[in-house]
């Protein structure tokens, strides 16, 4: 089934910096993300750690495993900054979970950014740095 779906599948990570700010990282599913150095590439304050499942449920009203940039519609207080891997901008289609992890939906990158803008937000576009060390998420 998955082989029939066009486009790039994404990995989505909800991270928190030392000030408690939340960042939703959207990247290629095979991208190795170095969470030890990522803060330097996305404007976060200090090192990043993973947000708790309770934070994900409270802010985005999602269960772990279903994280998606489409969950911005549940972020009523604007607490989450979306960071998109720069290489996704060239994709014909990027695929996400539509708030449930048993399905996938594809959008053109421009449509994703229009969706984010519809909430008065701007996504950060970043190369996410290079992967190194043992804090790499694969």
Secondary structure, 3 states (H helix, E strand, C coil): CHHHCCCEEEEEEEEECCCCCEEEEEEECCCCEECCCCHHHHCCCCCCEECCHHHHHHHHCCCCCCCCHHHHHHCCCCCEEEEEEHHHHHCCCEEECCCCCCCCEEECHHHHHHHHHCCCCCCEEECCCCCCCCCEEC
